[in-house]
C-alpha cells in the first residue's frame, strides 16, 4: 500500500508527527494543543486536520482527551517516518549533505513510492537506525518484495554481503578525500568482494576501512 493514495502531504505531516508522539508513549492520547505546538500551527488548524483524519479512519479523537492512531493511521505514520529516516541516512551518511537534512527529507519523503523505498533500503543495507540514533521502523509486511525488482544492482560498500562481489561504480567524496581513498587502492572499476566478513580489493588484498568510507562507495554487484 503506497501511503500517497489517499492522504495528501499535509495529512502525512500530521501522521508523521503523531508517530513521533506514539514512539514516546504508545498508549497515550496526544492533546491537540501539543500536536499544534510541535507542528507550529494554530490549535484550530490542528483540530480541523484531526477531524479530517478521523473521518478517514486514521485517528480516533475524544474531546478533552486527545487523539490516537487507528491501525490504518499507525501504518501510514510509520511508513512515512521510515521513509524520512532512510532519506536522512542517504543524505547524511552517503551523500555527506551539509544542509538541513531533516528539512530536505521532509520534502522528499512524499515523493517516494514503495519501489523506491525498497530500493533505498537495499542500497543502504537495511539500516536499523538513522544518523541521529532514532530507530528506523521496519518495512510494512504487505510491501510485496517479489514484485519489487530483487536484482540489487548497486549497493553501498557497507551493505556488501559475504560471497558477493562487484566493482566500484562511484566514489562520492571530494577531491582531498578521494586522494586518501585511492591510496587504499579504491578506484572506479576496481573489483571488490567480501568473504568471511573481510573486504577484498582485486584478487587478494584485504581492505581495512572505516564505516564512513564504506557509506560513500557504490558497488555494482555482479549478477
Sine and cosine of phi, psi and omega as CSV:
sin_phi,cos_phi,sin_psi,cos_psi,sin_omega,cos_omega
0.00,0.00,0.91,-0.42,0.09,-1.00
-0.97,0.23,0.69,-0.72,-0.10,-0.99
-0.96,0.29,-0.27,0.96,-0.09,-1.00
-0.98,0.21,-0.11,0.99,-0.16,-0.99
-0.92,0.40,-0.59,0.81,-0.08,-1.00
-0.68,-0.74,0.22,0.97,0.18,-0.98
-0.82,-0.57,0.62,-0.78,0.01,-1.00
-1.00,-0.02,0.01,-1.00,-0.13,-0.99
-0.88,0.48,-0.67,0.74,-0.02,-1.00
-0.90,0.43,-0.65,0.76,0.01,-1.00
-0.91,0.41,-0.62,0.78,0.03,-1.00
-0.87,0.49,-0.64,0.77,-0.02,-1.00
-0.89,0.45,-0.64,0.77,0.04,-1.00
-0.91,0.42,-0.70,0.72,-0.04,-1.00
-0.91,0.42,-0.60,0.80,0.01,-1.00
-0.92,0.39,-0.67,0.74,0.00,-1.00
-0.91,0.41,-0.64,0.77,0.03,-1.00
-0.89,0.46,-0.56,0.83,0.03,-1.00
-0.90,0.44,-0.60,0.80,0.02,-1.00
-0.89,0.45,-0.64,0.77,0.07,-1.00
-0.92,0.40,-0.66,0.75,-0.02,-1.00
-0.88,0.48,-0.61,0.79,0.01,-1.00
-0.88,0.48,-0.58,0.82,-0.04,-1.00
-0.97,0.25,-0.62,0.79,0.00,-1.00
-0.44,-0.90,0.95,-0.32,-0.16,-0.99
-0.97,0.25,-0.28,0.96,-0.06,-1.00
-0.99,-0.12,-0.36,0.93,-0.22,-0.97
-0.99,0.15,0.66,-0.75,0.16,-0.99
-0.97,0.26,0.53,-0.85,-0.01,-1.00
-0.98,-0.20,0.78,-0.62,0.01,-1.00
-0.94,0.34,0.63,-0.78,0.01,-1.00
-0.81,0.59,-0.65,0.76,-0.03,-1.00
-0.88,0.47,-0.66,0.75,0.00,-1.00
-0.92,0.39,-0.63,0.78,0.02,-1.00
-0.91,0.42,-0.71,0.70,0.00,-1.00
-0.87,0.50,-0.73,0.69,0.00,-1.00
-0.86,0.51,-0.70,0.72,-0.09,-1.00
-0.95,0.32,-0.40,0.91,0.05,-1.00
-1.00,-0.08,-0.03,1.00,-0.03,-1.00
0.83,0.55,0.72,0.70,0.09,-1.00
-0.82,-0.57,0.22,-0.97,0.03,-1.00
-0.96,0.29,0.48,-0.88,0.00,-1.00
-0.80,0.59,-0.65,0.76,-0.06,-1.00
-0.90,0.44,-0.60,0.80,0.03,-1.00
-0.90,0.43,-0.69,0.73,-0.02,-1.00
-0.90,0.44,-0.67,0.75,0.01,-1.00
-0.88,0.47,-0.68,0.73,0.01,-1.00
-0.88,0.47,-0.68,0.73,-0.02,-1.00
-0.92,0.38,-0.64,0.77,-0.01,-1.00
-0.89,0.45,-0.60,0.80,0.05,-1.00
-0.89,0.46,-0.67,0.74,0.03,-1.00
-0.88,0.47,-0.73,0.68,-0.03,-1.00
-0.91,0.42,-0.54,0.84,0.02,-1.00
-0.93,0.37,-0.66,0.76,0.04,-1.00
-0.90,0.44,-0.51,0.86,0.01,-1.00
-1.00,0.10,0.01,1.00,0.04,-1.00
0.97,0.23,0.39,0.92,-0.06,-1.00
-0.99,-0.17,-0.38,0.93,0.08,-1.00
-0.66,-0.76,0.34,-0.94,0.16,-0.99
-0.89,-0.45,0.63,-0.78,-0.12,-0.99
-0.79,-0.62,0.78,-0.63,0.12,-0.99
-0.86,-0.51,0.78,-0.63,0.00,-1.00
-0.85,0.53,0.62,-0.78,-0.01,-1.00
0.94,0.33,-0.26,0.97,0.04,-1.00
-0.98,-0.22,-0.74,0.67,0.03,-1.00
0.80,-0.60,-0.40,-0.92,-0.20,-0.98
-0.86,-0.52,0.60,-0.80,0.07,-1.00
-0.70,-0.71,0.40,-0.92,0.08,-1.00
-0.93,0.36,0.55,-0.84,0.38,-0.93
-1.00,0.01,0.12,-0.99,0.02,-1.00
-0.85,0.52,-0.67,0.74,0.00,-1.00
-0.90,0.43,-0.65,0.76,0.00,-1.00
-0.91,0.41,-0.67,0.74,0.00,-1.00
-0.87,0.49,-0.65,0.76,-0.04,-1.00
-0.88,0.48,-0.69,0.73,-0.01,-1.00
-0.95,0.32,-0.70,0.72,0.02,-1.00
-0.85,0.53,-0.67,0.74,-0.03,-1.00
-0.92,0.39,-0.64,0.76,-0.02,-1.00
-0.93,0.38,-0.64,0.77,0.01,-1.00
-0.91,0.42,-0.67,0.75,-0.01,-1.00
-0.92,0.40,-0.61,0.80,0.06,-1.00
-0.86,0.52,-0.74,0.67,-0.03,-1.00
-0.90,0.44,-0.65,0.76,0.00,-1.00
-0.87,0.50,-0.72,0.69,-0.08,-1.00
-0.96,0.28,-0.54,0.84,0.11,-0.99
-0.90,0.44,-0.66,0.75,0.01,-1.00
-0.90,0.43,-0.62,0.79,0.05,-1.00
-0.89,0.45,-0.62,0.79,0.08,-1.00
-0.87,0.50,-0.71,0.70,-0.02,-1.00
-0.88,0.47,-0.76,0.66,-0.08,-1.00
-0.92,0.40,-0.72,0.70,-0.13,-0.99
-1.00,0.07,-0.81,0.59,-0.11,-0.99
-0.96,0.27,-0.69,0.72,-0.13,-0.99
-1.00,0.01,-0.75,0.67,-0.08,-1.00
-1.00,0.01,-0.23,0.97,-0.03,-1.00
0.90,0.43,0.53,0.85,-0.04,-1.00
-0.89,0.46,0.77,-0.63,-0.10,-1.00
-0.98,-0.20,-0.13,0.99,-0.02,-1.00
-0.99,0.14,-0.40,-0.92,0.00,-1.00
-0.99,0.12,1.00,-0.08,-0.09,-1.00
-0.91,0.40,-0.55,0.83,0.00,-1.00
-0.89,0.46,-0.73,0.68,-0.02,-1.00
-0.90,0.44,-0.69,0.72,0.00,-1.00
-0.90,0.44,-0.67,0.75,0.01,-1.00
-0.90,0.43,-0.59,0.81,0.04,-1.00
-0.87,0.50,-0.63,0.78,-0.01,-1.00
-0.95,0.31,-0.58,0.81,-0.13,-0.99
-0.99,0.10,-0.48,0.88,-0.16,-0.99
-0.89,0.46,-0.49,0.87,-0.06,-1.00
-0.95,0.30,-0.34,0.94,-0.07,-1.00
-1.00,-0.07,0.12,0.99,-0.10,-1.00
-0.99,-0.12,0.74,-0.68,0.09,-1.00
-0.97,-0.25,0.01,-1.00,-0.07,-1.00
-0.84,0.54,-0.67,0.74,-0.09,-1.00
-0.90,0.43,-0.68,0.74,-0.01,-1.00
-0.93,0.36,-0.63,0.78,0.05,-1.00
-0.86,0.52,-0.71,0.71,-0.02,-1.00
-0.89,0.46,-0.73,0.69,-0.03,-1.00
-0.90,0.43,-0.64,0.77,-0.02,-1.00
-0.92,0.40,-0.67,0.74,0.01,-1.00
-0.90,0.45,-0.65,0.76,0.05,-1.00
-0.88,0.48,-0.74,0.68,-0.02,-1.00
-0.84,0.54,-0.66,0.75,-0.07,-1.00
-0.99,0.12,-0.09,1.00,-0.02,-1.00
0.98,0.18,0.54,0.84,0.03,-1.00
0.75,0.66,0.88,0.48,-0.05,-1.00
-0.91,0.40,0.45,-0.89,0.00,-1.00
-0.97,-0.26,-0.30,0.95,0.09,-1.00
-0.73,-0.68,0.46,-0.89,0.02,-1.00
-1.00,0.00,0.05,-1.00,-0.09,-1.00
-0.87,0.50,-0.39,0.92,-0.01,-1.00
-1.00,0.00,-0.02,1.00,0.01,-1.00
1.00,-0.07,0.02,1.00,0.04,-1.00
-0.97,0.23,0.60,-0.80,-0.03,-1.00
-0.94,0.35,0.65,-0.76,0.07,-1.00
-1.00,-0.01,0.88,-0.48,-0.03,-1.00
-0.86,0.52,0.50,-0.87,0.00,-1.00
-0.93,0.37,0.33,-0.94,0.05,-1.00
-0.91,0.41,0.52,-0.85,0.05,-1.00
-0.90,0.43,0.63,-0.78,-0.11,-0.99
-0.92,0.39,-0.37,0.93,-0.02,-1.00
-1.00,-0.04,0.23,0.97,0.15,-0.99
-0.97,0.23,0.98,-0.19,-0.18,-0.98
-0.96,0.27,0.95,-0.32,-0.14,-0.99
-0.94,0.35,-0.56,0.83,-0.10,-0.99
-0.87,0.49,-0.52,0.86,-0.05,-1.00
-0.99,0.15,-0.12,0.99,-0.23,-0.97
-0.97,-0.25,0.70,0.71,0.19,-0.98
0.80,0.60,0.98,0.18,-0.10,-1.00
-0.99,0.15,0.40,0.92,-0.17,-0.99
-0.97,0.26,-0.38,0.93,-0.03,-1.00
0.76,0.65,0.83,0.56,-0.04,-1.00
-0.86,0.52,-0.76,0.65,-0.10,-0.99
-0.78,-0.63,0.75,-0.66,0.08,-1.00
-0.74,-0.68,0.29,-0.96,0.14,-0.99
-0.98,0.20,0.43,-0.90,-0.05,-1.00
-0.80,0.60,-0.62,0.78,-0.01,-1.00
-0.89,0.46,-0.40,0.92,-0.04,-1.00
-0.99,-0.16,0.16,0.99,0.10,-1.00
-0.88,0.47,0.72,-0.70,-0.01,-1.00
-0.99,-0.15,0.41,-0.91,0.07,-1.00
-0.81,0.59,0.71,-0.71,0.01,-1.00
1.00,0.00,-0.23,0.97,0.02,-1.00
-1.00,0.04,0.50,-0.87,0.10,-0.99
-0.59,-0.81,0.27,-0.96,-0.01,-1.00
-0.05,-1.00,-0.29,-0.96,0.08,-1.00
-0.73,-0.68,0.41,-0.91,-0.02,-1.00
-0.92,0.38,0.82,-0.57,0.00,-1.00
-0.96,-0.28,-0.35,0.94,0.04,-1.00
-0.31,-0.95,0.54,-0.84,0.09,-1.00
-0.81,-0.58,0.89,-0.46,-0.17,-0.98
-0.98,-0.20,0.93,0.38,0.02,-1.00
-0.76,-0.65,0.31,-0.95,0.15,-0.99
-0.97,0.24,0.13,-0.99,-0.16,-0.99
-0.86,0.52,-0.70,0.71,-0.08,-1.00
-0.87,0.49,-0.71,0.70,-0.01,-1.00
-0.93,0.38,-0.58,0.81,-0.02,-1.00
-0.88,0.47,-0.55,0.83,0.04,-1.00
-0.87,0.49,-0.72,0.70,0.01,-1.00
-0.87,0.49,-0.66,0.75,-0.02,-1.00
-0.89,0.46,-0.67,0.74,-0.06,-1.00
-0.94,0.33,-0.42,0.91,0.09,-1.00
-0.93,0.38,-0.39,0.92,0.07,-1.00
-0.99,0.17,-0.06,1.00,-0.02,-1.00
1.00,0.02,0.19,0.98,-0.03,-1.00
-1.00,-0.08,0.92,-0.38,0.06,-1.00
-0.66,-0.75,0.39,-0.92,0.05,-1.00
-0.85,0.53,0.72,-0.69,0.01,-1.00
0.99,-0.11,-0.26,0.97,-0.01,-1.00
-0.95,0.31,0.62,-0.78,0.02,-1.00
-0.97,0.22,0.65,-0.76,0.01,-1.00
-0.72,-0.70,0.67,-0.74,0.12,-0.99
-0.62,-0.79,0.23,-0.97,0.00,-1.00
-0.77,-0.64,0.82,-0.58,0.04,-1.00
-0.67,-0.74,0.69,-0.72,0.02,-1.00
0.74,0.67,0.69,0.72,0.02,-1.00
0.91,0.41,0.20,0.98,0.07,-1.00
-0.94,-0.33,0.63,-0.77,0.08,-1.00
-1.00,-0.01,0.80,-0.60,-0.03,-1.00
-0.93,-0.36,0.78,-0.62,0.08,-1.00
-1.00,-0.08,0.71,-0.70,0.01,-1.00
0.86,0.51,-0.76,-0.65,-0.09,-1.00
-0.99,-0.10,-0.49,0.87,-0.16,-0.99
-0.61,-0.79,-0.25,0.97,-0.16,-0.99
-0.99,0.11,0.80,-0.59,-0.01,-1.00
-0.99,0.13,0.73,-0.69,-0.08,-1.00
-0.96,-0.26,0.76,-0.65,0.11,-0.99
-0.93,-0.38,0.87,-0.49,-0.05,-1.00
-0.57,-0.82,0.32,-0.95,0.01,-1.00
-1.00,-0.01,0.30,-0.95,-0.13,-0.99
-0.86,0.52,-0.55,0.83,-0.01,-1.00
-0.86,0.51,-0.65,0.76,0.01,-1.00
-0.93,0.36,-0.69,0.73,-0.03,-1.00
-0.89,0.45,-0.38,0.93,0.04,-1.00
-0.96,0.29,-0.37,0.93,-0.20,-0.98
-0.93,-0.36,0.21,0.98,0.04,-1.00
-0.89,-0.45,0.85,-0.52,-0.02,-1.00
-0.99,-0.10,0.73,-0.68,-0.02,-1.00
-0.92,-0.39,0.78,-0.62,0.14,-0.99
-1.00,0.05,0.89,-0.45,-0.08,-1.00
-0.96,0.28,0.67,-0.75,0.13,-0.99
-0.95,0.30,0.74,-0.67,-0.03,-1.00
-0.93,0.37,0.00,0.00,0.00,0.00
